[in-house]
Amino acid sequence: MDRVARQTAFLWGRPTGLVFGLLGLVAAFGCAKPTLEDERTLRDVDPRREARFAEGPPARVFLITVAGLRAADYLDPFGHAAAEGALVHMPTLARLAREGATGLAAIPPVPSASRATHATLVTGRTPPRHGIVADATLDREGTRSLPFQDSRLLEGTTLWDAAVARSVVSLGWPTTAGARIELLLPEPPGDGLAFARPGTSPALTREIATIAAEARTASEEEAATSAWPTASQEDGVLVEVACRLIASERDAGLWLLRLDQTLRPLAAFGPGSVEVDDALDRVDAEIERLVGCLEANGQLDDTAIFVTGDVAHHPVHTRVAPNTVLARKGLVGRDPRTATGVRSWLALSRSHGRSAYVYARDAANALDARNVLRAEAERTGAFEIVSAKELAILGGDPQAWFALVSPPGIVIMDDLAGPLLAPARVRGAPGVLGDLPESTSVGFVAWGRGIRNHVRLPTVDLLDVAPTIGALLGLDLGSDVEGRPILGILRAAVEPPPPGPKRLGQDRDADARLRELRSGRGERR
């Protein structure tokens, strides 16, 4: 994968003392440059900071993802590490970036999809190698999307497999249903925010029920008029659960945490909006609360924290619906009860934001769909065709015959009725396919025990995050892992132990979903 070549220049100047002689009186202005001994003395003033960055591996690692996080959200307007008191969206994350290591551009895997990125973060593999090539794929009939939520669809050794002997906590992390994780709260099964999720560990179910009861008791009037939890409250519950576990006798070695209250404002208002900034401010407060819980329980000094974005979101203003063209040509039969419902199909487009995969029953239907869509692409300029060969190189869905990608400002939708082009209902969308790394980069911060101070990385490949955490905790991710530890941010690496046991499935419903996915793949190609 190509990596961005960026150069960031810093101009530092120090005023020197100016000496003026007047009638035998000397006035000195300015400040002298500190010596090495002065700097060492200044560092010794805060012993906690030295302890946080002491030699040796951490006892635990937190890997936190924030939906749509960019480096600009915690760096200053010039792209530099923000000084104390500087006006930034996320001051807590800015402090961690200033004291630890940060990437000016962190590059997610291609294609751009949240579940694909999260799978890369825990395996150190690209989507073609770990098997999660999008957020969802088609079921056998092709009339609905099946999200990649079952952990057994992941190929290769995951961080939670390798860390099974050290105990793992996973809160809201994608593609963990049925995973062999001691304390597991899977991602929501659909678009809802409810915590009644199949496969949740009983201990977490009880903890969340207690938190819910306390929240409703504290504000019964508000609970009677509004649904609980909201997206921001859901993030708060996850952090509250983490804080209660930190305060308990459980001391897990690996923590996976997903904070995604930014998703809805990113779609409804677009990146750079006031609503997204407010959500980022709330996320930053949750990160600050988590750090405070670690410090209050005496665990901050031997903890390492990684915070990353997942996929970049871009402003959009127009929507294009290629399925309307396929429907008019008789390649898709619409269910009249909904705008996007499919009754039958010979060729079908499924959107992932600013890109879409096109599926077909056979080669002849794929060729018909390609010819129809190519004509519309040339006429409108609203999207381009990505060939099967290019799609294979990019690591796209092997079920798809080809793909579509839209230019900046245009989002691809699944509508079957209406005009091909129309004003977009959303203001932001992810899902780019094959864009330049500059436009797909997200944020990355590493801080704490085992991490070097004040390291600035021009680029970070998220493929390297899992091997880096593996090096800190001494985990074996297998000899075929594609990523490499980011040695420049590590104080030391730990030799991994012999391979541990493989993961075991826990959810019977996952078996049926796996059979459906696999049978669908086999029939179409």
FINU-157843 format. One record per residue (C-alpha): residue number from 1; residue in three letters; z, y, x. Coordinates in Angstrom, 3 decimals. Each point is the difference from the previous one (the first is absolute). Layout:
 resi resn       zz       yy       xx
  NUM  ALA        Z        Y        X
...
END
This chain:
 resi resn       zz       yy       xx
    1  MET    0.000    0.000    0.000
    2  ASP   -0.887    3.407    1.291
    3  ARG    2.857    2.275    0.802
    4  VAL    0.029    3.774   -0.194
    5  ALA   -0.141    1.884    3.292
    6  ARG    2.088    3.073   -0.515
    7  GLN    1.398    2.486    2.436
    8  THR    2.915    2.240   -0.836
    9  ALA    0.651    2.864    2.401
   10  PHE    3.385    1.628    0.275
   11  LEU    0.535    3.296    1.768
   12  TRP    3.543    0.494    1.076
   13  GLY    1.243    3.208    1.538
   14  ARG    3.425    1.114    1.136
   15  PRO    0.935    3.620    0.554
   16  THR    1.197    0.659    3.507
   17  GLY    2.761    2.393    0.905
   18  LEU   -1.183    3.534    0.714
   19  VAL    2.082    2.057    2.388
   20  PHE   -0.017    3.728   -0.034
   21  GLY    1.863    2.100    2.525
   22  LEU    1.286    3.352   -1.209
   23  LEU    2.610    2.044    1.916
   24  GLY    1.389   -3.199    1.503
   25  LEU    0.415   -1.703   -3.444
   26  VAL   -1.865   -3.249   -0.672
   27  ALA   -0.748   -1.245   -3.515
   28  ALA   -1.370   -3.526   -0.410
   29  PHE   -1.890   -1.066   -3.080
   30  GLY   -1.416   -3.386   -1.122
   31  CYS    1.250   -3.464    0.762
   32  ALA   -0.237   -2.276    3.011
   33  LYS   -1.764   -3.339   -0.223
   34  PRO    2.574   -2.802   -0.450
   35  THR    0.415   -2.389    2.873
   36  LEU   -0.088   -3.773   -0.402
   37  GLU    3.787   -0.020    0.178
   38  ASP    0.166    2.619   -2.774
   39  GLU   -2.265   -2.101   -2.214
   40  ARG    2.117   -3.097    0.687
   41  THR    3.124    1.935   -0.984
   42  LEU   -1.616    1.181   -3.220
   43  ARG   -0.927   -3.567   -0.918
   44  ASP    3.534   -1.169    0.607
   45  VAL    1.350    2.458   -2.580
   46  ASP   -1.104   -2.288   -2.878
   47  PRO    1.152   -3.530    0.901
   48  ARG   -1.266   -1.407   -3.323
   49  ARG   -3.575    0.870    0.915
   50  GLU    0.315   -1.779    3.325
   51  ALA    1.447   -3.035   -1.791
   52  ARG   -2.879   -0.039   -2.478
   53  PHE   -2.481   -0.105    2.826
   54  ALA    1.999   -2.232    2.317
   55  GLU   -1.521   -2.831    1.964
   56  GLY   -0.349   -3.397   -1.577
   57  PRO   -1.517   -1.286   -3.243
   58  PRO    1.136    1.117   -3.462
   59  ALA    2.109   -2.224   -2.208
   60  ARG   -2.218    0.811   -2.991
   61  VAL   -3.322    1.638   -0.771
   62  PHE   -0.967    1.923   -3.140
   63  LEU   -3.710    0.145   -0.861
   64  ILE   -0.557    2.601   -2.718
   65  THR   -3.318    0.962   -1.574
   66  VAL   -0.562    3.205   -1.961
   67  ALA   -3.042    0.041   -2.276
   68  GLY   -2.608    2.434    1.301
   69  LEU    2.162    1.328    2.859
   70  ARG   -1.910    2.168    2.493
   71  ALA    1.054    1.338    3.379
   72  ALA   -0.442    3.524   -1.397
   73  ASP    2.901   -0.667   -2.365
   74  TYR    2.557    0.129    2.820
   75  LEU   -1.790    1.742    2.904
   76  ASP   -0.236    3.788    0.197
   77  PRO   -3.218    1.838   -1.011
   78  PHE   -1.326   -0.331    3.568
   79  GLY    0.469   -3.782    0.039
   80  HIS    2.983    0.241    2.347
   81  ALA    3.435   -1.537   -0.349
   82  ALA    1.863    2.318   -2.366
   83  ALA    2.926    1.896    1.481
   84  GLU    3.417   -0.072   -1.625
   85  GLY   -0.096    2.241   -3.073
   86  ALA   -3.809    0.134   -0.128
   87  LEU   -1.587    0.092   -3.452
   88  VAL   -1.386   -3.497   -0.592
   89  HIS   -0.279   -2.236   -3.049
   90  MET    2.251   -2.702    1.466
   91  PRO    2.663    1.440    2.357
   92  THR    1.866   -3.291    0.486
   93  LEU   -3.161   -1.843    1.003
   94  ALA   -0.940    2.985    2.167
   95  ARG    3.272   -0.415    1.908
   96  LEU   -0.592   -3.718    0.500
   97  ALA   -3.526    0.755    1.240
   98  ARG    1.298    2.677    2.355
   99  GLU    2.695   -2.212    1.514
  100  GLY   -1.903   -3.291    0.031
  101  ALA   -3.691   -0.912    0.045
  102  THR   -2.741    1.158   -2.316
  103  GLY   -3.716   -0.573   -0.367
  104  LEU   -2.150    3.045   -0.635
  105  ALA   -2.427   -2.343   -1.778
  106  ALA    0.930   -3.509   -1.147
  107  ILE   -3.041   -2.062   -0.965
  108  PRO    0.303   -2.478   -2.906
  109  PRO   -2.233   -3.072   -0.162
  110  VAL   -3.409    0.047   -1.660
  111  PRO   -0.575   -0.186   -2.923
  112  SER    2.484    2.607   -1.189
  113  ALA    2.377   -1.721   -2.425
  114  SER    3.773    0.133   -0.261
  115  ARG    0.614   -3.751   -0.204
  116  ALA   -2.423   -0.636    2.865
  117  THR    1.900    2.526    2.140
  118  HIS    3.381   -1.485   -0.867
  119  ALA   -1.267   -3.467    0.892
  120  THR   -1.235    1.313    3.354
  121  LEU    3.372    1.684    0.633
  122  VAL    1.849   -3.335   -0.292
  123  THR   -2.540   -2.318    1.649
  124  GLY   -1.718    1.992    2.750
  125  ARG   -3.327   -1.255   -1.371
  126  THR   -3.037    1.692   -1.501
  127  PRO   -0.832   -0.645   -3.697
  128  PRO   -2.637   -2.688    0.715
  129  ARG    2.641   -1.877    2.000
  130  HIS    2.994    0.378   -2.339
  131  GLY   -2.039   -0.399   -3.205
  132  ILE    1.074    3.107   -1.956
  133  VAL   -3.293    1.905   -0.085
  134  ALA    0.787    2.350   -2.903
  135  ASP    2.721    0.851   -2.499
  136  ALA   -1.462   -2.466   -2.513
  137  THR   -2.811   -2.470   -0.498
  138  LEU   -1.766   -1.507   -3.032
  139  ASP    1.306   -2.909   -1.985
  140  ARG   -2.272   -2.991   -0.610
  141  GLU   -1.596    1.528   -3.100
  142  GLY   -0.309    3.393    1.665
  143  THR    1.317    1.834   -3.029
  144  ARG    3.191    1.233    1.642
  145  SER    1.420    0.802    3.406
  146  LEU    2.623   -2.181    1.640
  147  PRO    2.244    1.903    2.405
  148  PHE    0.700   -1.491    3.419
  149  GLN    3.729   -0.443   -0.646
  150  ASP    0.685   -3.614    0.961
  151  SER    1.268   -0.385    3.560
  152  ARG   -1.807   -3.327    0.452
  153  LEU   -3.308    1.827   -0.056
  154  LEU    1.055    1.435    3.366
  155  GLU   -1.362   -1.888    2.969
  156  GLY    1.805   -0.016    3.315
  157  THR    3.652    0.436    0.924
  158  THR    1.721    2.972   -1.637
  159  LEU    2.940    1.984    1.321
  160  TRP    2.232   -1.565   -2.640
  161  ASP   -1.096   -3.496    1.060
  162  ALA    0.791    0.749    3.629
  163  ALA    3.324    1.701   -0.831
  164  VAL    1.251   -2.613   -2.463
  165  ALA    2.895   -0.934    2.294
  166  ARG    1.109    3.646    0.262
  167  SER    0.044    0.635   -3.777
  168  VAL   -2.507    2.239   -1.789
  169  VAL    0.285    2.561   -2.804
  170  SER   -3.191    1.049   -1.818
  171  LEU    0.113    2.701   -2.695
  172  GLY   -3.237    0.711   -1.855
  173  TRP   -2.263   -1.186    2.824
  174  PRO   -3.480   -1.095   -1.196
  175  THR   -1.211   -3.612    0.114
  176  THR    3.451   -1.550    0.264
  177  ALA    0.167   -1.987   -3.265
  178  GLY    1.257   -3.485    0.865
  179  ALA    0.709    0.916    3.617
  180  ARG    2.779   -1.695    1.917
  181  ILE    2.149    3.130    0.214
  182  GLU    3.765   -0.140   -0.383
  183  LEU    0.342    3.201   -2.059
  184  LEU   -3.282    0.707   -1.784
  185  LEU   -1.036    2.544   -2.603
  186  PRO   -3.793   -0.384   -0.382
  187  GLU   -2.282    2.853   -0.935
  188  PRO   -0.361    0.672   -3.757
  189  PRO   -2.270   -2.600   -1.643
  190  GLY   -2.082    2.727   -1.672
  191  ASP    0.003    3.778   -0.371
  192  GLY    3.503    0.020   -1.460
  193  LEU    3.122    1.075    1.838
  194  ALA    2.397   -2.530   -1.515
  195  PHE    2.189   -2.014    2.366
  196  ALA   -0.292   -3.234   -1.965
  197  ARG   -2.332   -1.573    2.543
  198  PRO   -0.595   -3.743    0.342
  199  GLY    1.205   -1.388    3.298
  200  THR    2.727    2.602    0.578
  201  SER    3.019   -1.343    1.867
  202  PRO    2.978   -0.453   -2.364
  203  ALA    2.255    2.145    2.193
  204  LEU   -2.438    2.914   -0.271
  205  THR   -0.422   -0.525   -3.747
  206  ARG    3.765    0.371   -0.448
  207  GLU    0.137    3.045    2.290
  208  ILE   -2.828    1.758   -1.823
  209  ALA    1.598   -0.752   -3.381
  210  THR    3.208    1.630    1.218
  211  ILE   -1.884    3.056    1.248
  212  ALA   -1.896    0.281   -3.286
  213  ALA    3.226   -0.180   -2.004
  214  GLU    1.595    2.684    2.170
  215  ALA   -3.043    2.253   -0.329
  216  ARG   -0.077   -0.276   -3.793
  217  THR    3.728    0.508   -0.309
  218  ALA   -0.141    3.092    2.181
  219  SER   -2.663    1.576   -2.195
  220  GLU   -0.037   -1.701   -3.402
  221  GLU   -1.626    2.964   -1.724
  222  GLU   -2.849    0.121    2.497
  223  ALA   -0.416   -3.779   -0.099
  224  ALA   -0.411    0.163   -3.760
  225  THR   -2.919    2.398    0.231
  226  SER   -1.885   -1.224    3.067
  227  ALA   -1.027   -3.295    1.537
  228  TRP    1.934   -1.312    2.978
  229  PRO   -0.940   -0.211    2.743
  230  THR   -2.569    2.646    0.808
  231  ALA   -2.052   -0.415    3.176
  232  SER    2.403    2.167    1.990
  233  GLN    3.001   -1.829   -1.468
  234  GLU   -1.572   -3.317    0.989
  235  ASP   -0.157    1.114    3.631
  236  GLY    3.594    1.148   -0.336
  237  VAL    1.062   -3.409   -1.319
  238  LEU   -1.665   -1.778    2.922
  239  VAL    1.808    2.223    2.494
  240  GLU    3.270   -0.392   -1.917
  241  VAL   -0.395   -3.785    0.153
  242  ALA   -0.655    0.264    3.743
  243  CYS    3.091    2.172    0.469
  244  ARG    2.195   -2.461   -1.889
  245  LEU   -1.320   -2.880    2.066
  246  ILE    0.609    1.975    3.185
  247  ALA    3.598    0.560   -1.090
  248  SER    0.457   -3.699   -0.768
  249  GLU    0.499   -2.837    2.429
  250  ARG   -3.727   -0.804   -0.017
  251  ASP   -1.676    1.218    3.163
  252  ALA   -3.689   -0.835   -0.159
  253  GLY   -2.141    0.297    3.109
  254  LEU   -3.181    1.093   -1.823
  255  TRP   -0.269    2.419   -2.926
  256  LEU   -3.233    0.701   -1.893
  257  LEU    0.037    2.960   -2.392
  258  ARG   -2.792    1.552   -2.068
  259  LEU    0.420    3.572   -1.371
  260  ASP   -2.873    0.901   -2.313
  261  GLN    1.036    2.797   -2.365
  262  THR   -2.803    2.072    1.565
  263  LEU   -2.668   -2.271   -1.535
  264  ARG   -0.134    1.525   -3.453
  265  PRO   -0.091    3.662    1.080
  266  LEU   -2.613   -0.884    2.631
  267  ALA   -2.238   -1.331   -2.767
  268  ALA    0.873    2.568   -2.672
  269  PHE    0.029    3.153    2.142
  270  GLY   -1.579   -0.986    3.323
  271  PRO    1.188    0.275    3.604
  272  GLY    1.282    3.418    0.997
  273  SER    1.297    0.787   -3.486
  274  VAL    3.439    1.401   -0.793
  275  GLU    0.849   -3.184   -1.896
  276  VAL   -0.776   -2.191    3.018
  277  ASP    2.016    2.309    2.263
  278  ASP    2.971   -0.312   -2.376
  279  ALA   -0.294   -3.795    0.068
  280  LEU   -0.128    0.005    3.806
  281  ASP    3.127    2.155    0.048
  282  ARG    1.792   -2.575   -2.169
  283  VAL   -1.192   -2.864    2.207
  284  ASP    1.292    1.866    3.053
  285  ALA    3.381    0.373   -1.696
  286  GLU    0.078   -3.776   -0.601
  287  ILE   -0.779   -0.664    3.674
  288  GLU    2.800    2.405    0.933
  289  ARG    2.361   -1.860   -2.357
  290  LEU   -0.944   -3.335    1.566
  291  VAL    0.633    1.345    3.506
  292  GLY    3.331    1.359   -1.220
  293  CYS    0.995   -3.403   -1.398
  294  LEU   -0.772   -1.642    3.338
  295  GLU    2.053    2.617    1.847
  296  ALA    2.924   -0.196   -2.417
  297  ASN    0.199   -3.758    0.530
  298  GLY   -0.296    0.148    3.789
  299  GLN   -3.455   -1.574    0.145
  300  LEU   -2.229    2.938    0.904
  301  ASP    0.519   -0.259    3.751
  302  ASP   -1.602   -3.456    0.238
  303  THR   -2.736    0.434   -2.646
  304  ALA   -3.707    0.746    0.416
  305  ILE   -1.903    1.660   -2.841
  306  PHE   -3.775   -0.026   -0.542
  307  VAL   -1.528    2.233   -2.702
  308  THR   -3.739   -0.160   -0.713
  309  GLY   -2.538    0.947   -2.623
  310  ASP   -2.221   -2.630   -1.576
  311  VAL   -3.360    1.546   -0.956
  312  ALA   -1.374    3.529   -0.016
  313  HIS   -0.604    1.700   -3.335
  314  HIS   -2.768    2.561   -0.416
  315  PRO   -0.675    2.733   -2.590
  316  VAL   -2.574   -0.931   -2.652
  317  HIS   -1.625    1.971   -2.793
  318  THR   -2.821   -2.209   -1.357
  319  ARG   -0.074   -3.590   -1.155
  320  VAL   -2.951   -2.358    0.182
  321  ALA   -0.084   -3.150   -2.156
  322  PRO   -2.621   -2.454    1.348
  323  ASN    0.923   -2.567   -2.648
  324  THR   -1.575    2.238   -2.656
  325  VAL   -3.371   -0.532    1.709
  326  LEU    0.563   -3.758    0.257
  327  ALA    0.971   -0.105   -3.673
  328  ARG   -3.141    1.827   -1.078
  329  LYS   -2.072   -2.522    1.966
  330  GLY    1.706   -2.913   -1.744
  331  LEU    1.932   -1.176    3.056
  332  VAL    3.417    0.707   -1.571
  333  GLY    1.111   -0.642   -3.570
  334  ARG    2.637    2.459   -1.144
  335  ASP    3.032   -0.745   -2.124
  336  PRO   -0.251    2.817   -2.581
  337  ARG    3.774    0.214   -0.363
  338  THR    0.473    1.701    3.411
  339  ALA   -1.994    2.237    2.317
  340  THR    0.360   -2.366    2.957
  341  GLY    0.331   -3.393   -1.728
  342  VAL   -2.553   -2.633    1.066
  343  ARG   -1.130   -2.643   -2.496
  344  SER   -2.586   -1.682    2.240
  345  TRP   -1.886    0.869    3.167
  346  LEU   -2.756   -0.967    2.412
  347  ALA    0.784    2.758    2.504
  348  LEU    3.079    2.212    0.041
  349  SER    1.473    2.855    2.057
  350  ARG    3.749    0.150    0.626
  351  SER    1.398    3.271    1.358
  352  HIS    2.582    0.521    2.721
  353  GLY   -0.087    3.787   -0.110
  354  ARG   -2.766    1.485    2.086
  355  SER   -1.559   -3.420    0.535
  356  ALA   -0.849   -2.987   -2.176
  357  TYR   -0.994   -3.624    0.425
  358  VAL   -2.956   -1.321   -1.989
  359  TYR    0.212   -3.615   -1.160
  360  ALA   -2.805   -2.132   -1.456
  361  ARG   -0.391   -3.449   -1.538
  362  ASP   -2.848   -0.925    2.344
  363  ALA   -2.446    1.431    2.516
  364  ALA   -2.568    1.016   -2.615
  365  ASN    2.538    2.035   -1.973
  366  ALA    1.311    1.542    3.217
  367  LEU   -3.528    1.120    0.913
  368  ASP   -0.544    1.483   -3.470
  369  ALA    3.267    1.914    0.211
  370  ARG   -0.779    1.236    3.497
  371  ASN   -3.435    1.309   -1.028
  372  VAL    1.384    1.773   -3.076
  373  LEU    2.894    1.578    1.888
  374  ARG   -2.128    0.989    2.987
  375  ALA   -2.307    1.966   -2.300
  376  GLU    2.973    1.872   -1.494
  377  ALA    1.495    0.603    3.448
  378  GLU   -3.231    1.596    1.203
  379  ARG   -0.327    2.061   -3.198
  380  THR    3.583    1.336   -0.167
  381  GLY    1.386   -0.234    3.534
  382  ALA    3.308   -1.002   -1.604
  383  PHE    0.401   -3.209    2.030
  384  GLU   -1.618   -2.120    2.683
  385  ILE   -0.671   -3.717    0.290
  386  VAL    1.913   -1.999    2.620
  387  SER   -1.960   -3.152    0.795
  388  ALA    1.494   -3.473    0.175
  389  LYS   -0.389    0.018    3.776
  390  GLU    1.765    3.359    0.356
  391  LEU    2.688   -1.153   -2.411
  392  ALA    0.644   -3.113    2.075
  393  ILE    0.355    2.122    3.136
  394  LEU    2.456    2.299   -1.775
  395  GLY    2.038   -2.958   -1.228
  396  GLY   -0.597    0.402   -3.728
  397  ASP    0.533   -2.428   -2.857
  398  PRO   -2.034   -3.170    0.733
  399  GLN   -0.551   -0.461   -3.747
  400  ALA   -1.987    3.261   -0.217
  401  TRP   -3.770    0.021    0.484
  402  PHE   -0.002    3.613    1.157
  403  ALA    2.090    3.158   -0.380
  404  LEU   -0.244    3.643   -0.998
  405  VAL    1.555    2.990    1.718
  406  SER    0.167    3.568   -1.297
  407  PRO   -0.196    3.284    1.940
  408  PRO    3.001    2.382    0.179
  409  GLY    1.065    1.346   -3.373
  410  ILE   -1.302   -2.922   -2.078
  411  VAL    2.013   -2.960   -1.291
  412  ILE   -1.528   -3.242   -1.299
  413  MET    1.332   -1.195   -3.368
  414  ASP   -0.396   -3.200   -2.044
  415  ASP   -1.098    1.645   -3.278
  416  LEU   -2.703   -1.919   -1.866
  417  ALA   -0.895    2.708   -2.546
  418  GLY   -0.912    3.656    0.329
  419  PRO   -2.029    1.917    2.576
  420  LEU   -0.432   -1.141    3.591
  421  LEU    1.517    3.259    1.303
  422  ALA    2.824    1.961   -1.609
  423  PRO    3.026    2.103    1.005
  424  ALA    2.670   -2.233    1.523
  425  ARG    3.169   -0.749   -1.936
  426  VAL    1.902   -0.203    3.298
  427  ARG    0.337    2.525    2.815
  428  GLY    0.564   -2.362    2.916
  429  ALA   -1.157   -3.473    1.050
  430  PRO    0.249   -2.389    2.979
  431  GLY   -2.358   -2.871    0.707
  432  VAL   -2.478    1.292    2.565
  433  LEU   -2.189   -2.613    1.651
  434  GLY   -1.411    0.554    3.467
  435  ASP    1.005    3.678    0.286
  436  LEU    0.792    1.601    3.336
  437  PRO    3.561   -0.666    1.205
  438  GLU    0.770    3.735   -0.130
  439  SER   -0.283   -0.034   -3.792
  440  THR    1.974   -3.218   -0.521
  441  SER    2.994    0.586    2.293
  442  VAL    3.585   -0.089   -1.306
  443  GLY    3.441    0.792    1.393
  444  PHE    2.047   -2.065    2.463
  445  VAL    3.526    0.534    1.375
  446  ALA    2.191   -2.342    2.072
  447  TRP    3.595    0.907    0.822
  448  GLY    3.237   -1.577    1.164
  449  ARG    1.319   -2.738    2.260
  450  GLY   -2.696   -1.406    2.261
  451  ILE   -2.354    2.976   -0.610
  452  ARG   -0.737    2.548    2.719
  453  ASN    0.705    3.694   -0.546
  454  HIS   -2.608    2.691   -0.612
  455  VAL   -3.126   -2.161    0.131
  456  ARG   -3.212    1.385   -1.519
  457  LEU   -2.812   -2.462   -0.660
  458  PRO   -3.473    1.453   -0.634
  459  THR   -0.801   -3.025   -2.154
  460  VAL    1.861   -3.047   -1.288
  461  ASP   -1.659   -3.068   -1.445
  462  LEU    2.145   -1.396   -2.825
  463  LEU   -1.206   -3.404    1.177
  464  ASP    2.475    0.403    2.881
  465  VAL    3.118    0.670   -2.097
  466  ALA    0.945   -3.645   -0.669
  467  PRO   -0.327   -1.043    3.678
  468  THR    2.065    3.058    0.996
  469  ILE    2.796   -0.948   -2.397
  470  GLY   -0.349   -3.586    1.182
  471  ALA    0.523    1.169    3.584
  472  LEU    3.144    1.923   -1.005
  473  LEU    1.536   -2.912   -1.885
  474  GLY   -1.377   -2.851    2.123
  475  LEU   -2.168   -1.469   -2.779
  476  ASP   -2.918   -2.382    0.442
  477  LEU   -3.007    0.987   -2.157
  478  GLY   -2.253   -2.684    1.422
  479  SER   -2.540   -0.091    2.787
  480  ASP   -2.866    1.132   -2.251
  481  VAL    1.534    3.341   -0.996
  482  GLU   -2.579    2.768    0.463
  483  GLY    2.294    2.994    0.549
  484  ARG    1.864    0.804    3.199
  485  PRO    3.455    1.551    0.556
  486  ILE   -0.080    3.758    0.546
  487  LEU    1.728   -0.276    3.362
  488  GLY   -0.050    3.767    0.544
  489  ILE    2.658    0.561   -2.665
  490  LEU    2.266   -2.925    0.966
  491  ARG    2.930    0.109    2.383
  492  ALA   -0.106   -3.769    0.357
  493  ALA   -1.486   -3.084   -1.606
  494  VAL    1.754   -3.236   -0.948
  495  GLU   -1.465   -3.436    0.627
  496  PRO   -0.653   -1.802   -3.287
  497  PRO    1.769   -3.271   -0.801
  498  PRO   -1.859   -3.238   -0.815
  499  PRO   -1.939    0.084   -3.297
  500  GLY    2.182   -0.288   -3.113
  501  PRO   -0.614   -1.783   -3.315
  502  LYS   -2.972    0.872   -2.157
  503  ARG    0.364    1.865   -3.269
  504  LEU    0.611   -1.880   -3.246
  505  GLY   -1.192    0.998   -3.481
  506  GLN    2.602    0.699   -2.676
  507  ASP   -1.926    1.167   -3.079
  508  ARG   -1.723   -2.636   -2.144
  509  ASP   -2.127    2.658   -1.683
  510  ALA   -1.464    0.771    3.412
  511  ASP   -1.576   -3.464    0.156
  512  ALA   -2.115    0.680   -3.073
  513  ARG   -1.054    3.387    1.281
  514  LEU   -0.957   -1.456    3.360
  515  ARG   -2.093   -2.715   -1.643
  516  GLU   -1.726    2.616   -2.122
  517  LEU   -0.780    2.203    2.968
  518  ARG   -1.258   -2.830    2.163
  519  SER   -2.102   -1.601   -2.708
  520  GLY   -1.569    3.372   -0.751
  521  ARG   -0.953    0.499    3.620
  522  GLY   -1.530   -3.438    0.261
  523  GLU   -2.161    0.298   -3.103
  524  ARG   -1.620    3.330    0.805
  525  ARG   -1.052   -0.461    3.615
END
